[in-house]
Amino acid sequence: MQKLSLLLLLTFVTACGSAPAQIGSARNDQMNDLVMYAMSLAETPYQYGGSSASSGFDCSGYVGHVYREVLDIQLPRTTKAISGVGEPLRQSDLRPGDLVFFDTMRRPYSHVGIYVGERKFVHAPKTGSRIRVESMELNYWRSRYNGARRVY
């Protein structure tokens, strides 16, 4: 009887131990898909208030579109509202797919992008430009960094 109990306990512990790795792997696959889709929209024009690939995007419209298309997550429409969704992160904990926020208009959380790894993010910058990848190490972005959130 003790052997049977031990065998059942071992089976239970092994099963519980392997599940998070599979979930984490699935999450990593989803985030890879999210980053790849986000990057595929590079060169799409900036459009104030825009939220579609055909007409262009502003920063929050772009992030919302990517999360909706890849993860079926509906984010709020404004950057300030998005900044309250999910869990806050330290910069050292960033993973691809996390949202990064900046103060670009003399108010916190006025700009958002998607972290892609290696201290870079993809975003819809401003009128007259296109979606692009930039380094968070540039003085402009480093001095305006407000924080990050993990939504998934």
DATAKA-V418647 format. One record per residue. N is the residue number from 1. PHI is phi as a letter, one per 20 degrees, with the letter a starting at -180 (* if undefined). OMEGA is omega in radians with two decimals (none if undefined). NEAR is the number of other C-alpha atoms within 8 Angstrom. Layout:
{{N | PHI | OMEGA | NEAR} {N | PHI | OMEGA | NEAR}}
This chain:
{{1 | * | 3.13 | 4} {2 | f | 3.13 | 5} {3 | f | 3.11 | 6} {4 | f | 3.11 | 7} {5 | f | 3.13 | 8} {6 | f | 3.13 | 8} {7 | f | 3.10 | 8} {8 | f | 3.11 | 8} {9 | f | 3.13 | 8} {10 | f | 3.11 | 8} {11 | f | 3.14 | 8} {12 | f | -3.13 | 8} {13 | f | 3.13 | 8} {14 | f | 3.14 | 8} {15 | f | 3.13 | 8} {16 | f | -3.12 | 8} {17 | f | -3.07 | 8} {18 | e | -3.08 | 8} {19 | f | -3.12 | 8} {20 | f | 3.13 | 8} {21 | f | 3.13 | 8} {22 | f | 3.11 | 8} {23 | f | 3.11 | 8} {24 | f | 3.13 | 8} {25 | f | 3.10 | 8} {26 | f | 3.12 | 8} {27 | f | 3.11 | 8} {28 | f | 3.10 | 8} {29 | f | 3.12 | 8} {30 | f | -3.13 | 10} {31 | f | 3.05 | 10} {32 | f | 3.10 | 10} {33 | f | -3.13 | 9} {34 | f | -3.13 | 13} {35 | f | -3.14 | 12} {36 | f | 3.11 | 8} {37 | f | 3.13 | 10} {38 | g | -3.13 | 11} {39 | f | -3.14 | 10} {40 | f | 3.14 | 6} {41 | e | 3.10 | 9} {42 | g | -3.11 | 10} {43 | n | 3.01 | 7} {44 | f | -3.09 | 10} {45 | f | 3.00 | 12} {46 | f | 3.05 | 16} {47 | b | 3.13 | 11} {48 | g | -3.12 | 7} {49 | m | -3.08 | 7} {50 | f | 3.14 | 12} {51 | b | 3.12 | 13} {52 | b | -3.13 | 10} {53 | f | -3.10 | 8} {54 | f | -3.10 | 4} {55 | d | -3.11 | 9} {56 | o | -3.05 | 12} {57 | c | 2.76 | 18} {58 | e | -2.99 | 15} {59 | f | -3.11 | 13} {60 | f | 3.07 | 15} {61 | f | 3.11 | 14} {62 | f | -3.13 | 14} {63 | f | 3.12 | 12} {64 | f | 3.12 | 13} {65 | f | -3.11 | 10} {66 | f | -3.14 | 12} {67 | f | 3.13 | 13} {68 | f | -3.08 | 11} {69 | f | -3.03 | 8} {70 | e | -3.03 | 10} {71 | d | -3.08 | 9} {72 | l | 3.09 | 7} {73 | d | 3.13 | 7} {74 | e | 3.10 | 7} {75 | e | 3.03 | 9} {76 | g | -3.04 | 8} {77 | f | -3.07 | 9} {78 | d | 3.12 | 8} {79 | f | 3.13 | 13} {80 | g | 3.13 | 9} {81 | f | 3.11 | 9} {82 | f | -3.08 | 11} {83 | f | 3.10 | 10} {84 | e | -3.10 | 6} {85 | e | 3.07 | 9} {86 | m | -3.09 | 8} {87 | d | 3.12 | 7} {88 | f | -3.11 | 8} {89 | c | 2.90 | 10} {90 | f | -3.13 | 8} {91 | g | -3.13 | 7} {92 | f | -3.13 | 4} {93 | e | -3.09 | 6} {94 | f | 3.03 | 11} {95 | c | 3.11 | 8} {96 | g | -3.12 | 11} {97 | o | 3.10 | 12} {98 | f | 3.11 | 13} {99 | e | 3.11 | 12} {100 | d | -3.02 | 14} {101 | c | -3.09 | 14} {102 | c | 3.04 | 14} {103 | d | -3.13 | 13} {104 | d | -3.09 | 9} {105 | c | -3.11 | 6} {106 | m | 3.00 | 5} {107 | b | -3.11 | 7} {108 | g | 3.07 | 10} {109 | l | 3.11 | 12} {110 | e | 3.11 | 12} {111 | b | -3.12 | 11} {112 | c | 3.05 | 14} {113 | b | -3.13 | 14} {114 | d | 3.12 | 15} {115 | f | -3.12 | 15} {116 | d | -3.13 | 13} {117 | o | 3.10 | 9} {118 | l | 3.09 | 4} {119 | m | 3.12 | 9} {120 | c | 3.09 | 12} {121 | b | 3.10 | 14} {122 | d | -3.05 | 14} {123 | a | 3.01 | 13} {124 | e | -2.91 | 15} {125 | f | -3.02 | 11} {126 | a | 3.10 | 9} {127 | g | 3.13 | 7} {128 | n | 3.11 | 6} {129 | d | -3.09 | 9} {130 | c | 3.09 | 12} {131 | g | -3.11 | 14} {132 | b | 3.08 | 11} {133 | e | 3.09 | 10} {134 | c | 3.10 | 7} {135 | e | 3.05 | 9} {136 | f | 3.14 | 10} {137 | e | 3.07 | 8} {138 | f | -3.10 | 7} {139 | g | -3.11 | 7} {140 | g | -3.08 | 6} {141 | f | -3.13 | 11} {142 | g | -3.10 | 9} {143 | f | -3.10 | 6} {144 | d | -3.11 | 9} {145 | f | 3.13 | 10} {146 | d | -3.11 | 10} {147 | q | -3.09 | 11} {148 | b | 3.12 | 14} {149 | c | 3.00 | 13} {150 | d | -3.02 | 11} {151 | e | -3.03 | 8} {152 | e | none | 3}}
